Amino acid sequence: MVVELLGAGEARVYARPADWPDVALVDTDVHITPRSIDALAGFLPARWRDYVRESGVQSLESDLYPPRSPLSAMPGTRPEDGPPGSDLDLLRAQLLDPWRTRIAVTHCVYGVDGIHNPDWAVAMARAVNDWQHAEWLAVEPRLRGSVVVAAQDPARAADEIDRVGPLPEFVQVLMPVRARAPLGSRTFWPIYEAAQRHGLALAVYAGGAAGNPVTPVGAPSYYLEEYVGLAQAFQAQVVSLVCEGVPVRFPRLPIVLVESGFTWLPALMWRLDKNWKGLRREVPWVDRLPSEVIRASVRLTAQPIDAPDPARLGDVLDRLGSDRMLMFATDYPHHQFDDPALAAPADLPPDAMARFLGGTAHETYRLGEG
């Protein structure tokens, strides 16, 4: 089965464009989720199975994509007995096979970060990791996973990374952009230290339910504001990570921004460089231009491509100053583009296109030769 998307003029097949180069394709943003909270029951101790049942919790699904939002899922991606992204056979038939994907990096953004009981959060993170490994990663060799952690308790989050980080199917640790504190905070450093210890990346993804508003001026009224405001949250987290010295303290920890957009980044790098020059004594560990730190450490998944004028996208990429920062992504099963050809920036030189489609991801996630 191949999904058909309604584009301008005619339906388009959701598949790898025929004119793309024949390189090992790495999709750096694929969503998976349990069919229901009951799917995790077998991976929870009896105490927590009873807790979930007695508390009446039905789901911890993220609300970043409301079920009936047109962005939430492409037609045909919802199985009969679960939400989009909960069926491995559909994932194979709709994404892995038609796109000829070598590796798909999966994200399970199940709302563990919104749990206020830290003991339950730790148990749920462990269950999600065991579930995704047993039912997805271990049975489909094209998949690589992301470690879910309960950042409410960074020490035990580091223990969870030590538990599953050695498994080769895991390639990164997930942290929500809408977090309880700026992600550069030293509170979170045990998580980063454990991730680096096991050769994992840090993925900062669009979402989170920690209670803080997504914008710096308070909680918005409408979903439109919430969705657009995520770019502000990513900017704040990039500034925090750089200024607190995370890339300096953990130089082998790639930082991947998932679903952040990227056209805002050149202006942010310029502003951060400009003000660092006058305030560098405040952050002496930032020993070079922040833009240089960002280019060396930060990678971005390319969907959604926030380019209102595709013809000017080349200018944005030039101002980034590196063609090694962007990585191909579909954001499956979310509906982020009608024409699969628009999943890649237009007119990339052949070597840059090869890096975009797989080379940069192979380096970032240590996947071996592409």
C-alpha positions as CSV (number, residue, x, y, z in Angstrom):
1,M,0.0,0.0,0.0
2,V,1.3,3.5,-0.9
3,V,-0.3,6.6,0.3
4,E,-1.5,9.2,-2.3
5,L,-1.3,12.8,-1.4
6,L,-3.5,15.5,-2.9
7,G,-1.1,18.1,-4.4
8,A,-1.7,21.0,-6.8
9,G,-3.5,19.5,-9.8
10,E,-3.2,15.8,-9.2
11,A,-2.6,13.1,-6.6
12,R,1.0,12.3,-5.9
13,V,2.4,9.0,-4.7
14,Y,4.0,9.3,-1.3
15,A,7.4,7.8,-2.3
16,R,11.0,8.6,-3.0
17,P,11.2,10.8,-6.1
18,A,12.7,9.0,-9.1
19,D,15.2,11.7,-9.9
20,W,16.9,11.6,-6.4
21,P,20.4,10.2,-6.3
22,D,20.7,6.5,-5.4
23,V,22.2,7.0,-2.0
24,A,21.4,5.3,1.3
25,L,18.4,7.3,2.5
26,V,18.1,8.0,6.3
27,D,14.8,9.4,7.5
28,T,15.5,11.3,10.7
29,D,12.0,11.9,11.9
30,V,9.5,9.0,12.0
31,H,6.8,8.8,14.7
32,I,5.8,5.7,16.4
33,T,3.3,5.4,19.3
34,P,1.5,2.7,21.3
35,R,-2.0,1.7,20.1
36,S,-3.1,2.5,23.6
37,I,-1.8,2.8,27.1
38,D,-2.7,-0.9,27.5
39,A,0.0,-1.8,25.0
40,L,2.5,-0.9,27.7
41,A,1.0,-3.0,30.4
42,G,3.2,-6.0,29.7
43,F,6.3,-3.8,30.2
44,L,5.2,-2.3,33.5
45,P,5.6,-3.9,37.0
46,A,2.4,-5.0,38.6
47,R,2.4,-2.0,40.9
48,W,2.2,0.4,38.0
49,R,-0.2,-1.6,36.0
50,D,-2.6,-1.3,39.0
51,Y,-1.8,2.4,39.4
52,V,-2.7,3.1,35.7
53,R,-5.9,1.1,36.0
54,E,-7.0,2.6,39.3
55,S,-6.2,6.1,38.2
56,G,-8.3,5.8,35.1
57,V,-5.6,7.1,32.7
58,Q,-6.6,6.4,29.1
59,S,-3.6,7.9,27.2
60,L,-0.5,10.0,27.4
61,E,-0.6,11.0,23.8
62,S,1.0,14.3,22.9
63,D,-1.4,17.1,22.1
64,L,0.9,18.9,19.6
65,Y,-1.1,17.3,16.8
66,P,-4.8,17.4,17.7
67,P,-6.4,14.3,16.1
68,R,-8.5,16.3,13.6
69,S,-5.9,18.8,12.7
70,P,-5.0,18.6,9.0
71,L,-1.4,18.4,9.9
72,S,-1.8,15.4,12.2
73,A,-1.8,12.5,9.8
74,M,-1.9,11.7,6.1
75,P,-4.9,9.9,4.8
76,G,-4.7,6.2,5.2
77,T,-2.1,6.2,8.0
78,R,-4.5,5.4,10.8
79,P,-5.1,1.7,11.6
80,E,-8.5,0.5,12.6
81,D,-7.4,-0.1,16.2
82,G,-5.0,2.7,17.0
83,P,-3.7,6.2,16.3
84,P,-1.5,7.0,13.3
85,G,2.1,5.7,13.7
86,S,1.0,2.7,15.8
87,D,1.2,0.0,13.1
88,L,4.5,-1.4,11.9
89,D,3.0,-3.0,8.8
90,L,1.6,0.3,7.7
91,L,5.0,1.9,8.3
92,R,6.7,-0.6,6.1
93,A,4.2,-0.4,3.3
94,Q,3.7,3.4,3.3
95,L,7.1,4.7,4.2
96,L,10.1,2.3,4.3
97,D,9.4,0.4,1.1
98,P,8.2,3.1,-1.3
99,W,10.9,5.6,-0.1
100,R,13.6,2.8,-0.2
101,T,14.7,3.9,3.3
102,R,17.9,2.4,4.6
103,I,17.4,3.7,8.1
104,A,14.5,5.4,9.8
105,V,15.1,7.1,13.1
106,T,12.0,6.8,15.2
107,H,10.6,9.1,17.9
108,C,8.0,8.0,20.5
109,V,6.8,11.3,22.0
110,Y,4.5,9.7,24.5
111,G,3.8,12.2,27.3
112,V,6.2,10.9,30.0
113,D,7.5,14.4,30.5
114,G,4.1,15.7,31.6
115,I,3.8,13.2,34.5
116,H,4.2,14.9,37.9
117,N,4.8,11.7,39.9
118,P,8.5,11.1,39.3
119,D,8.4,7.4,40.2
120,W,5.6,6.8,37.7
121,A,7.4,8.8,35.1
122,V,10.5,6.7,35.5
123,A,8.5,3.5,35.2
124,M,6.7,4.7,32.1
125,A,9.9,5.8,30.4
126,R,11.3,2.3,31.0
127,A,8.2,0.7,29.7
128,V,8.1,2.8,26.6
129,N,11.7,1.9,25.8
130,D,11.2,-1.8,26.4
131,W,8.0,-1.7,24.3
132,Q,9.6,0.1,21.3
133,H,12.6,-2.2,21.4
134,A,10.6,-5.4,21.6
135,E,7.8,-4.6,19.1
136,W,9.5,-2.2,16.6
137,L,13.3,-2.0,16.7
138,A,14.2,-5.6,17.3
139,V,11.8,-6.9,14.5
140,E,12.5,-4.3,11.8
141,P,16.2,-3.9,11.0
142,R,15.7,-0.6,9.2
143,L,14.6,1.2,12.4
144,R,16.7,3.0,15.0
145,G,15.1,4.3,18.1
146,S,15.2,7.2,20.6
147,V,15.6,6.7,24.4
148,V,12.7,8.1,26.3
149,V,13.7,9.5,29.7
150,A,12.0,11.0,32.7
151,A,13.9,14.3,32.9
152,Q,12.0,15.1,36.1
153,D,14.7,13.0,37.8
154,P,17.9,13.4,35.8
155,A,19.9,10.9,37.9
156,R,17.4,8.1,37.2
157,A,17.1,9.3,33.6
158,A,20.9,8.8,33.3
159,D,20.4,5.3,34.8
160,E,17.8,4.5,32.1
161,I,20.3,5.6,29.4
162,D,22.9,3.4,30.9
163,R,20.4,0.5,30.8
164,V,19.3,0.7,27.2
165,G,22.0,3.0,25.7
166,P,24.3,0.0,24.9
167,L,21.6,-1.5,22.6
168,P,22.7,-0.8,19.0
169,E,19.1,-0.1,18.0
170,F,19.0,3.2,20.0
171,V,20.8,6.2,18.5
172,Q,19.7,9.2,20.6
173,V,18.0,10.5,23.7
174,L,14.7,12.5,23.5
175,M,14.1,15.7,25.3
176,P,11.1,18.0,24.7
177,V,11.7,21.6,23.6
178,R,8.9,22.7,26.0
179,A,10.8,21.6,29.1
180,R,10.7,22.3,32.8
181,A,13.8,24.5,32.6
182,P,16.2,25.7,29.9
183,L,17.9,22.7,28.5
184,G,21.4,24.1,29.1
185,S,20.8,23.9,32.8
186,R,23.3,21.9,34.7
187,T,20.4,20.0,36.2
188,F,20.2,18.0,33.0
189,W,23.9,17.4,32.6
190,P,23.8,13.8,34.0
191,I,21.5,13.0,31.0
192,Y,23.9,14.5,28.5
193,E,26.9,12.8,30.1
194,A,25.2,9.4,29.9
195,A,24.2,10.0,26.3
196,Q,27.8,11.0,25.3
197,R,29.1,7.9,27.2
198,H,27.1,5.6,25.0
199,G,27.6,7.5,21.7
200,L,24.1,8.8,21.5
201,A,22.8,12.1,20.1
202,L,20.5,14.5,22.0
203,A,17.3,15.0,20.1
204,V,15.2,18.1,21.1
205,Y,11.8,17.5,19.7
206,A,8.8,19.8,19.0
207,G,6.4,19.2,21.9
208,G,6.4,18.7,25.6
209,A,3.8,19.0,28.5
210,A,6.0,20.2,31.3
211,G,3.6,23.0,32.2
212,N,5.6,26.0,31.0
213,P,4.0,28.0,28.2
214,V,5.5,27.6,24.8
215,T,6.1,31.3,24.3
216,P,8.2,33.7,26.4
217,V,5.2,35.9,27.2
218,G,2.8,33.3,28.4
219,A,0.3,30.7,27.3
220,P,-1.4,31.4,23.9
221,S,-5.1,31.2,23.3
222,Y,-5.1,29.2,20.1
223,Y,-3.6,26.1,18.6
224,L,-2.3,28.2,15.7
225,E,-0.3,30.3,18.2
226,E,1.0,27.2,19.9
227,Y,2.2,25.6,16.7
228,V,3.9,28.7,15.4
229,G,5.4,29.6,18.8
230,L,7.4,26.4,18.9
231,A,10.1,28.1,16.8
232,Q,10.6,30.6,19.7
233,A,11.0,27.7,22.1
234,F,13.7,26.2,19.9
235,Q,15.5,29.5,19.7
236,A,15.5,29.8,23.4
237,Q,16.9,26.3,23.9
238,V,19.7,26.8,21.4
239,V,20.8,29.9,23.2
240,S,20.6,28.1,26.5
241,L,22.6,25.1,25.3
242,V,25.3,27.2,23.8
243,C,25.6,29.8,26.6
244,E,25.6,27.2,29.4
245,G,28.4,25.4,27.6
246,V,26.8,22.1,26.8
247,P,28.6,21.6,23.4
248,V,31.9,22.5,25.1
249,R,31.4,20.2,28.1
250,F,30.1,17.4,25.9
251,P,31.9,17.7,22.6
252,R,30.9,14.3,21.3
253,L,27.2,14.9,21.8
254,P,25.4,15.9,18.6
255,I,22.3,18.1,19.3
256,V,19.5,17.3,16.8
257,L,16.6,19.7,16.6
258,V,13.5,17.8,15.5
259,E,10.7,19.6,13.6
260,S,12.1,23.0,14.6
261,G,12.3,24.6,11.2
262,F,15.6,26.2,10.3
263,T,15.1,29.5,8.5
264,W,15.2,31.4,11.8
265,L,18.7,30.1,12.6
266,P,21.0,32.4,10.6
267,A,19.5,35.5,12.2
268,L,19.8,33.9,15.7
269,M,23.5,33.0,15.1
270,W,24.2,36.6,14.0
271,R,22.5,38.1,17.0
272,L,24.2,35.6,19.4
273,D,27.6,36.3,17.9
274,K,27.1,40.1,18.0
275,N,26.2,40.1,21.7
276,W,28.7,37.4,22.8
277,K,31.5,39.8,21.6
278,G,30.5,42.3,24.3
279,L,29.4,39.8,27.0
280,R,31.9,37.0,26.6
281,R,33.4,37.4,30.0
282,E,30.0,36.2,31.4
283,V,30.4,32.9,29.6
284,P,34.2,32.3,29.4
285,W,33.7,28.6,28.5
286,V,32.2,29.7,25.1
287,D,35.7,30.1,23.7
288,R,34.7,30.8,20.0
289,L,31.9,32.4,18.1
290,P,28.6,30.9,19.1
291,S,27.8,30.4,15.4
292,E,30.9,28.2,15.1
293,V,29.7,26.1,18.1
294,I,26.2,25.8,16.5
295,R,27.6,24.7,13.1
296,A,29.8,22.1,14.8
297,S,27.2,20.6,17.2
298,V,23.7,21.3,16.0
299,R,21.8,19.3,13.3
300,L,18.3,19.8,12.2
301,T,15.6,17.6,10.7
302,A,14.2,19.2,7.6
303,Q,10.5,18.8,8.0
304,P,8.6,21.0,8.1
305,I,10.6,23.2,5.7
306,D,9.7,26.7,6.8
307,A,10.4,28.3,3.5
308,P,7.6,30.6,2.3
309,D,9.6,31.3,-0.9
310,P,11.4,28.1,-2.1
311,A,13.4,30.2,-4.6
312,R,15.1,32.0,-1.7
313,L,15.8,28.9,0.3
314,G,19.3,28.7,-1.2
315,D,20.1,32.1,0.4
316,V,19.1,30.8,3.8
317,L,21.3,27.7,3.4
318,D,24.2,29.9,2.4
319,R,23.8,32.0,5.5
320,L,23.8,28.9,7.6
321,G,27.4,28.6,6.5
322,S,27.3,24.8,6.3
323,D,25.6,22.2,4.2
324,R,26.2,19.6,6.9
325,M,23.5,20.8,9.3
326,L,20.2,19.6,7.6
327,M,19.0,16.0,7.5
328,F,16.3,14.5,5.4
329,A,13.0,13.7,7.3
330,T,9.4,12.9,6.3
331,D,7.9,13.4,9.7
332,Y,5.7,10.4,9.0
333,P,2.8,10.0,9.6
334,H,2.3,13.8,9.9
335,H,1.2,15.7,6.8
336,Q,4.0,18.2,6.2
337,F,4.2,18.2,2.4
338,D,2.0,17.4,-0.6
339,D,4.7,16.8,-3.1
340,P,7.5,14.4,-2.0
341,A,9.9,16.3,-4.1
342,L,9.5,19.2,-1.7
343,A,10.9,17.1,1.1
344,A,14.4,18.3,-0.1
345,P,15.6,21.9,-0.7
346,A,15.7,22.6,-4.4
347,D,18.9,22.9,-6.4
348,L,21.3,21.4,-3.9
349,P,24.7,20.5,-5.5
350,P,25.1,16.7,-5.8
351,D,27.5,16.3,-2.9
352,A,25.3,18.5,-0.6
353,M,22.2,16.5,-1.7
354,A,24.0,13.2,-0.8
355,R,24.9,14.6,2.6
356,F,21.3,15.8,3.1
357,L,19.7,12.5,2.2
358,G,21.9,10.4,4.3
359,G,25.6,11.3,4.8
360,T,25.1,13.8,7.6
361,A,22.7,11.4,9.4
362,H,25.3,8.6,9.1
363,E,27.9,10.8,10.8
364,T,25.5,12.2,13.4
365,Y,24.2,8.8,14.5
366,R,27.4,6.8,13.8
367,L,25.5,4.5,11.4
368,G,28.6,3.4,9.4
369,E,29.0,3.9,5.7
370,G,26.1,5.2,3.7
